[in-house]
Amino acid sequence: MLLDEVAWWLGALVMREGGLTNRIQVTFHAASLPATGPLFAAGRFADVTPVDRGRTFWRTACALFDEGGRPLAEAAIVFRGGPEWSARQLPHFKARADAATFARMFPNYV
């Protein structure tokens, strides 16, 4: 799902670690999604907040909009990150990103 992907990246980039979606809750605001026209999904880094004291779980949120800016759906995700997930996931991203971009996203894994 697109909203899961956006929310995952918000958590990963804030933590600077790979991870997984631990929980997801989606709220639909439209009975059906538009069949044509571009859609826009977005979330804010400023809204990513830790759930636990160890800062292992993070709450992220994002929304899906139609081309006119009307919200179609929102998602709230709990992202669980950590080095054990980074070891599995980040080699894939590192092989596909230029070195400078990867270093900005995941500086502990350069």
N, C-alpha and C positions, 0 to 999 in steps of 0.2 A: 504494500500500500504506500502511496506517495507520502502521506502524512507521517507514517512510521519512519520513512527514510529521512525526511527533513528533521524530524525530532531526534533521530539517532545521531545525525551529524551535529546537531546543536550540542548534545551531550558529549559526544566524542571530542569536539573542538574545544569545549570548555574544560573538560578533564585532560585533554591532550593524551587520551588513551582510547584503545579500541573497547568494544563492549557489546552489550545486547539490550534489547528492549525487554524489560522485566514485566511491565504492565502497560496496557494501552486502553484508553477509553476514547471512543469517537462519538461525537454528537453531530448529527446531520441536521442542517437548517433548511434543506430543500428536499421535496419529495423525490426528485430525481435530478441527476446531474445533467448539465447541458450536453447534448450530443455533438454539438459543433462549437467552434470558437476556442480560443486559448484559455487555459486555466492557470492560476498563479498560486503557489504554495509558499508560505513564509512563516518564520518564527523569529523571535528576538533573543539574542544572547543575554540581554539584560534580564530576561524572564527565566533563565535557567537557574534553579536553586537547589542546594543540597537537601536531601531528605534525612540523612543520618549524620551523626557527629563525625564519623570516619570519612565522610565525603566520598563514599563508594557508590551511593545511589543518588541520582539527580532527577528532579522533575523538569521536564521540558514541555513546551506547548507550541502548537503551530495551527495554521488554518489554511483552508483551501477556498479560493475566491474565483468567481467568474471574471470575464474580461471587463466588466463594468465595476468590479470591486465589491460585488455582493458576496457575503460569506455563504459558502455552501456547506462546509463542515469544519469542525474543530477537533483537535486531538490533544489529549494530555497523556504523556508517556513518562514512565519511570525508567531511566537509563541506568544500567549497572555496568560500570567500566572498571578496568584494571589491567595490570601488566600481563596477566594470564590470557586475556582476550587480545591484547595488543600483539603478543607473540604469534598468535594465529592469524590475525587479520592484517596487521600493518605491512608485512612483506608484500602482500597483494597491492596495496595502495602505493607503496614505495616504488614498485616496479612500473607503475603507470603514471606517476607524477614527476614533474621536473624537481630537481634537488632542492631548489630554493623554496618552492611551494610546500613540499613535504616537510622541510625543516621548520617552516613557520607553523604548520599544523601540528606536528608531532616532534618537537625539538629533542625529546629524550630518546628518540629512536633513529637519529641520523647516523 
